[in-house]
Amino acid sequence: MAENVAILGLGTMGSGMAANLLKMGFSLAVYNRTAAKAQPLVDAGARLASTPADAAKGASVVLSMLTDDAASRNVWLGRDGALAAADTNAILIESSTVSPLWIAELADSATQRGIQFLDAPVTGSRMQADTGQLSFLVGGSEAALATATPVLQAMSKEILHLGPVGSGAKLKLINNFLCGVQIASLAQGLTWIERSGLNREKSLAFLKSGAPGSPVFANLSARMAAHNYDVNFMLKLMAKDLLYAQKEAARCHVDLTMAEVARSLFDDAVAKGFGDVDMSAVIEPLRNK
């Protein structure tokens, strides 16, 4: 079993993932751009690394959970980046929602150093990260995954091996495209309900139990109705994911027209100051029109 693990990025998801590794007895080094966010983990036994390179030194598995391509590039390949400092027998794992093009570049950089690499984005939000109930969508070799499996199991309910490197990133963008379109349509539908004179609670209860119902519908309709925008999934990240999805789909000659419409709602919410709260706040600009 890989015992020494490094986590790069302690945001909404990374902090919960790191906490579960500590609970399962792994020796953990953590890095975050804002070091103060690491203090609860340090109090629980993690080592606070000063740089991504410092975190990666001596780790059997190095995993990052960051916001986008640029943040991932900086942590892996930037000044004091993790890749150059990683042991050649380590497994490197990118769990951020990033573009398949960047995954291909990062995997190539790892290969040049003779290091095994997995792309393993997750589905789930803050609650699943905190409770170790994430699902990992994995691209890479079976051998690398077998070595990394004990680490991934400590944070998840499911590990789905999809094929070669890049497979996880592709399916994650499809997943978030479908979720983003549903959330945008929910925001419009709920605004319609609120302006129509219908009883909101009865209407939502009917829709949740009928054909439109889904976990996304149930969770986010409740948050929208309660105006509860504590972050489970940051709104501006959904706007980013929809953009990445459009670009990747275009490489397969698929025009995601629905993503374009949904992204316009998320972009509008970002412009109106809702980017750093939960994605359910996409409804607020619609309510105020």
N, C-alpha and C positions, 0 to 999 in steps of 0.2 A: 504494500500500500504506500502511495505517495504521502509522506508525512509533513513535508515543509511546503507550504502554499503561500503564494503572494496574491493579494487582491489589489488591483489598481483602479481606483474610483469608488468613492463611498457616498454616492448620491442616494436617491430614493430606493434603488434596487441593491446596489453594492453593499450598503451597510447591513441590510438584512441577510444577505448571502454570507458576508464575513462573519456575522454573529453566529450563524448556524454552523459554520466550519469550526469556530471555537467551541461550541457546545458539543461537537462530535470529537473533540480532542486533537484536532490538527494544530500543528505549530504554524502560526500565521504572522506574516508581515503585511502591513497595509500601507498604501500610499494614497493621499488625496491632495489635490492642489491647495485646498483650505485645510490645513492640518488640524485645526480645532475640531472639525467634524469627526475625527478619528478618536477623540478622547474616550468615549464610552467603550470602544473596542480595546483601547490600550488598558483601560481599567479592568477589562475582562481577561487580559492576558496577551493581547496582540503586541507585536513590535511595530512601532511607528517608523517607517522609512522616510528618509529625507528626500529621496528622488525615486523615480521608477527603477533606475538601475540598482539602487540600494535595496529596494524591495525584491528584485529578481535574483540577486546574488544568493546562491545556495538553495534556491527553491526548486522543488521537483515539478511543481505545476505553477504557472504564472497565468492569472486570469484577469482580464480587464472588463470593466462595465462602465462605459462612458457615453457621452451624448451623441457624438456624430463622427464622421470621417476625420475631421480636423483634429478633434481631441484625441482620437485613437492614434492618428499618425504622430502626434506630438509625444504621447506617452511611450509608444513603441520605438519610434525612429528619431525622435528629436534629441535635443541636448540632454545628456544623462538618461537616455531612453533604455527601456527594459530589454530590448532585443540584444543589443551589443553586450549586455552584462549577464545574460542568461546562460546557464550551464548547457553544454551541448546535449546532455541526456535529459533535459527538461522537456515538458510538454507545455506549449504556449497555446492559450485559449482566448479567442476574442468573442465575448458574449454580448457586446454592444449591438444595437441595431444600426448597421452600417451598410454601405453599398457593396454589392458583389465585386465591383471593380477594385475597390480598396482591399477587400479580402484577398483577391488574387495577387495584388501587389505585395501585401503583407506576408502572405504564404510564401511567395517567391523569395522575399528577403530572409525568411526563416530557413528555407531550403538551402539558400546560399551559405548559411552558417551550419548546416547539417542538423537543424533542430526540427522536431516534429511539431506540427501546427494543426489545430482544430478551429473551425468557426462553429460556435455553439450559442447562438442567441436564444433568448428565453421568451416564453409566453407566460403571462401573469403580471401582476402589479405589486404594489407595496405589501399587501396582505400576504400574497403567495411567497414573496421574498422573505418576509419576516417569519413565516411558518414552515419554510422549507418545502413548499408545494409548487415550485416552478416546474415547467416542462422545458427541457433543453432540446433544441433542434440542431442536430450535429452534422457537420460535413468534415470529412477527413478519413484517415485510414482506420481500419478496425483495430490495429495494434496500438495506435496512439489512444484511441478511445478506451480500450481495455485498461490501459495504464491509468487514465484519468478518471475512470468510472467511479472509484470510491469517493473522490472529491466531488464529482457532480451529484452523486447520490445523496450526499450530506445536505444538498440544497434543493432537492427536487422530488417530485412524485413520478416523473417520467423522463426517460432519455430516449429520444428517437433518432436513430442513425439513418440519415437520408441518402448518403452517397459521398462523392468526393468533396473536397474543400470547395466552399461556396454554396453548397446545397442548403445549409442552414440559413444563410443570409437571404437566399432567394425565397424560401418558404416563409420566413419571418416577414418579409415585405408584402407578400401576398396576404398573409394573415392580417397585418396591420392595415392594408388597403381595404379589406372587407370590413374590418372593425370601424375604420375611420368613416367609410361611407354610411354605415349603419348609425353611427353616433351623430353624424351631420343630419341624416334624415329624421332621427329621433328628436333632435333639437328643433327642427322645423315643425314636426308633428305635434310636439308638446306645446310649442308656442301657439299653434293653431287651436289646440284644445283650450288653452287658457283664454284665448280671445273669443272663442265660440259660445261661451256660456255653459258649456258642458261641465259636469262635476268631474274635476280632475282625478280624484282618487278612484272613483268608480271606473272612469275611462281607462286609466293606467292599469288597474287590476284586470280589466277585460282583455286589454291588449297583451299584457304579460302572459296571460294564460292561453292566449290564442296563437294563431299562426305567426304573428310578428315577434312573439316572445323569444328571448334568448338570455343567457347570463349577462351579456353586455346591456341589453335593454333593461333588465331588472335592476342591475346595479346603477347604471347611469341615470335612468329615469328617476330613481329615488334621490340621487344626489342633486339632479337638476331641480326637482320639486322642492327639496329642502334648502336650496341655494348653498349646499355644502361643497366647497371647492378646495378642501384640504387635499394636498397632492397624493394621489395614487399613481397617476400617470400625467406628467406635465404636458400642458396643452401645446406648447411650442414644439415639443418632440413629435407629436402626431402630425403637425404641419410638415416637419422635416421628413418624417417617414413616408408621407404621401408623395412628397417630391421625389424622394429616392425611388419609390415604387413606380412612379411615372417614367423616370429615366430608365430603370431596368426593364420595364415592360416594353418600352420603345425599342430596346435592343433586340427584343423578340418579335418586333413588328406588331405590337398590341398597343392600341391607343386607349389609355385609361381615362375616358371622358368623365366617368363618374368620380374618379379621384380628383380631376381638375375642379369639378363643382364643389366637392367636399373640402378640398384644400382652400378654396376661396373663402369659405366660412371660417376655417381655422386661422387663415392669414388675417382676416378681418378682426377676429378676436385677439390675436397677437397685437395688431396695430392699436387696438383699443385698451391695451394694458392687461390682458388676461393670459399672457404667454407663460407666466411662471406659476400659475395655479393649475388645478386639475382640469383635464380635457373636457369634463362635463360643463365647464363654464363657456363652452362654445355657444350655448344658448343665450347668454346675456346680451350680446349685441342684437340678436333677433328680437328679444323681449323689448328692447329699448328703441326699436325703429318706429 
